[in-house]
Amino acid sequence: MVTELTSFDAFPQWSKDGALVYFARPAQINHPPPVVGMTRSRWEVHELSLPAGTTRVLTREGFQDLNELTACGHKLVVSGIRYQDPHERNYLYLVDAVTGAVTVLGTQDRSSPAFFPSCDRLVYVARVGDGPGAYIYELFVLSLADNRVQQLTTSGSYLASPSVSPDGKSVIFLSDPERDGSYELWEVGTEGDSAHRIDIKF
């Protein structure tokens, strides 16, 4: 056991050298008026040193919802909603694991972040509009150096769970083009190639 069972830990991620584990942990706080007496979780990102067996808190943001955490080197990206955010939108936040600095990555509703192997870019899912009775989601790539954004897909459907290939030239993801709950594996190139379904033979 590497953490004490005093709270609910989630989303563990290794550092590249295997010496550290990053994870999310909630702390109970009192709810402000008008619902005094209620409590809710406020999430922060923590770092566990395996050699030393010690932990430290990396963020002091107070995420009322922390939905995803991914790591690459000393860069972490959190998908979540900040506590008392009046818009309650799910944004992406870049966390520097060395300094603890937190930077919001745009003001678009973004989720499902995944790093490129080089750790300098992210692929993510963003809500881009409303379709007939449902939201429309697309895949985008964000350059962390200059905040340049590249749209990868124009599917007009529901997308989820992108993953970047080891050479950084392809992204696989789940798509539900018919909006019937039947997800399919799709692939899209990161250099302008069209997305296509991956045919699986059983």
C-alpha positions as CSV (number, residue, x, y, z in Angstrom):
1,M,0.0,0.0,0.0
2,V,1.4,3.4,-1.0
3,T,-1.4,5.7,0.2
4,E,-3.4,5.6,3.4
5,L,-7.1,4.8,3.1
6,T,-8.2,8.0,4.7
7,S,-9.8,9.4,1.5
8,F,-10.7,8.5,-2.0
9,D,-7.8,8.7,-4.4
10,A,-8.2,8.7,-8.2
11,F,-6.5,8.9,-11.6
12,P,-3.0,7.7,-10.7
13,Q,-0.3,8.6,-13.3
14,W,3.4,7.6,-13.3
15,S,6.2,10.1,-13.9
16,K,8.5,9.1,-16.8
17,D,11.3,8.0,-14.5
18,G,8.9,5.9,-12.4
19,A,9.9,7.6,-9.1
20,L,6.7,9.6,-8.7
21,V,3.0,9.0,-8.9
22,Y,0.5,11.8,-9.5
23,F,-3.1,11.4,-8.3
24,A,-6.2,13.3,-7.4
25,R,-7.6,13.4,-3.9
26,P,-10.7,15.2,-2.5
27,A,-11.1,17.0,0.8
28,Q,-14.4,17.7,2.4
29,I,-15.4,21.3,2.8
30,N,-18.4,23.1,4.3
31,H,-20.8,24.3,1.7
32,P,-21.5,28.0,1.6
33,P,-25.0,29.5,2.0
34,P,-27.8,28.9,1.1
35,V,-27.2,25.2,1.9
36,V,-25.2,25.5,5.1
37,G,-24.5,22.2,6.7
38,M,-23.9,20.3,3.4
39,T,-20.5,19.2,2.4
40,R,-18.9,18.5,-1.0
41,S,-15.6,17.4,-2.2
42,R,-12.9,19.8,-3.4
43,W,-10.3,18.0,-5.4
44,E,-6.5,18.7,-5.6
45,V,-3.6,17.1,-7.5
46,H,-1.0,15.4,-5.3
47,E,2.4,13.9,-5.9
48,L,3.7,10.7,-4.2
49,S,7.4,10.1,-4.0
50,L,7.8,6.3,-4.1
51,P,11.4,6.2,-2.8
52,A,10.6,8.5,0.2
53,G,7.0,7.4,0.7
54,T,5.9,11.1,1.1
55,T,3.2,13.1,-0.6
56,R,2.8,16.8,-1.4
57,V,-0.1,18.9,-2.7
58,L,0.6,20.3,-6.1
59,T,-2.5,22.5,-6.6
60,R,-4.5,24.8,-4.5
61,E,-7.3,25.3,-7.1
62,G,-10.2,23.6,-5.4
63,F,-11.8,21.6,-8.3
64,Q,-15.4,20.9,-7.5
65,D,-15.2,18.2,-10.2
66,L,-12.0,16.6,-11.4
67,N,-12.8,14.3,-14.2
68,E,-9.5,13.3,-15.7
69,L,-5.8,13.6,-15.0
70,T,-3.0,12.7,-17.4
71,A,0.8,13.2,-17.1
72,C,3.8,13.4,-19.4
73,G,7.2,14.2,-17.8
74,H,6.6,17.0,-15.3
75,K,3.5,18.2,-17.2
76,L,0.1,17.3,-15.9
77,V,-3.3,18.1,-17.5
78,V,-6.5,18.1,-15.5
79,S,-10.0,18.1,-16.9
80,G,-12.4,19.6,-14.4
81,I,-14.5,22.4,-13.0
82,R,-13.0,24.9,-10.6
83,Y,-14.8,25.4,-7.3
84,Q,-17.3,28.3,-7.4
85,D,-16.8,28.8,-11.2
86,P,-19.9,30.7,-12.1
87,H,-20.0,29.0,-15.6
88,E,-19.4,25.5,-14.3
89,R,-17.7,24.5,-17.5
90,N,-15.3,21.7,-17.9
91,Y,-11.9,23.2,-18.9
92,L,-8.4,21.8,-19.3
93,Y,-5.7,23.0,-16.9
94,L,-2.0,22.6,-17.3
95,V,-0.2,21.8,-14.0
96,D,3.6,22.2,-13.7
97,A,4.6,19.4,-11.3
98,V,7.8,21.3,-10.4
99,T,6.4,24.7,-9.5
100,G,2.7,23.8,-9.0
101,A,1.7,26.6,-11.4
102,V,-1.7,26.1,-13.0
103,T,-2.7,27.5,-16.4
104,V,-6.1,27.2,-18.0
105,L,-5.9,25.9,-21.5
106,G,-8.5,28.0,-23.3
107,T,-12.2,28.7,-22.5
108,Q,-13.8,26.0,-24.5
109,D,-15.6,23.0,-23.0
110,R,-12.8,20.5,-23.3
111,S,-12.2,16.9,-22.0
112,S,-10.4,13.6,-22.6
113,P,-6.8,15.0,-22.8
114,A,-4.0,12.8,-24.1
115,F,-0.4,13.8,-24.5
116,F,1.7,13.3,-27.6
117,P,4.9,11.2,-26.8
118,S,6.9,14.4,-27.0
119,C,4.9,16.0,-24.2
120,D,4.6,19.3,-26.1
121,R,1.1,18.7,-27.6
122,L,-2.3,17.5,-26.5
123,V,-5.2,15.9,-28.3
124,Y,-8.5,16.5,-26.7
125,V,-12.3,16.4,-27.2
126,A,-14.2,19.7,-27.4
127,R,-17.9,20.5,-27.7
128,V,-18.3,22.6,-30.7
129,G,-22.1,23.0,-31.1
130,D,-25.5,21.5,-30.8
131,G,-26.9,18.9,-33.1
132,P,-30.5,17.5,-33.4
133,G,-31.1,16.6,-29.8
134,A,-27.5,16.2,-28.9
135,Y,-24.1,18.1,-28.6
136,I,-21.5,17.9,-31.3
137,Y,-17.9,17.0,-30.4
138,E,-14.7,17.1,-32.4
139,L,-11.0,16.3,-31.8
140,F,-8.4,19.0,-31.6
141,V,-4.6,19.2,-31.1
142,L,-3.2,21.9,-28.8
143,S,0.5,23.0,-29.0
144,L,1.5,23.8,-25.4
145,A,4.4,26.1,-26.6
146,D,2.2,28.6,-28.5
147,N,-1.4,27.6,-27.8
148,R,-1.9,26.9,-31.5
149,V,-5.0,24.7,-32.1
150,Q,-5.5,22.3,-35.0
151,Q,-8.9,20.6,-35.6
152,L,-8.5,16.9,-36.5
153,T,-12.1,15.8,-37.1
154,T,-15.3,17.1,-38.7
155,S,-17.5,14.2,-37.7
156,G,-20.5,16.1,-36.3
157,S,-21.0,13.2,-33.8
158,Y,-20.0,12.1,-30.3
159,L,-16.3,11.4,-29.8
160,A,-14.4,10.1,-26.8
161,S,-11.2,8.6,-25.5
162,P,-8.5,9.7,-27.9
163,S,-5.0,8.1,-27.8
164,V,-1.9,9.1,-29.7
165,S,0.3,6.6,-31.5
166,P,3.9,6.2,-30.3
167,D,5.2,8.0,-33.3
168,G,2.7,10.9,-32.9
169,K,1.3,10.6,-36.4
170,S,-2.0,9.0,-35.6
171,V,-4.9,9.2,-33.1
172,I,-7.4,6.5,-32.4
173,F,-10.6,7.3,-30.7
174,L,-14.2,6.2,-30.1
175,S,-17.0,7.5,-32.2
176,D,-20.8,7.1,-32.0
177,P,-21.9,8.5,-35.4
178,E,-25.5,7.1,-35.1
179,R,-25.9,8.3,-31.5
180,D,-27.3,4.9,-30.5
181,G,-24.7,4.0,-27.9
182,S,-22.8,1.8,-30.4
183,Y,-19.2,3.1,-30.2
184,E,-16.7,2.3,-33.0
185,L,-13.0,2.6,-33.2
186,W,-11.8,5.3,-35.6
187,E,-8.4,6.6,-36.6
188,V,-7.3,10.0,-37.8
189,G,-3.8,11.3,-38.9
190,T,-2.3,14.3,-37.2
191,E,-1.0,15.7,-40.5
192,G,-4.2,16.4,-42.3
193,D,-5.5,12.9,-43.1
194,S,-9.2,12.2,-43.0
195,A,-10.7,10.1,-40.2
196,H,-11.8,6.6,-41.0
197,R,-13.4,3.7,-39.1
198,I,-11.2,0.8,-38.1
199,D,-12.7,-2.4,-39.4
200,I,-12.3,-5.2,-36.9
201,K,-12.7,-8.8,-38.1
202,F,-13.8,-11.4,-35.5
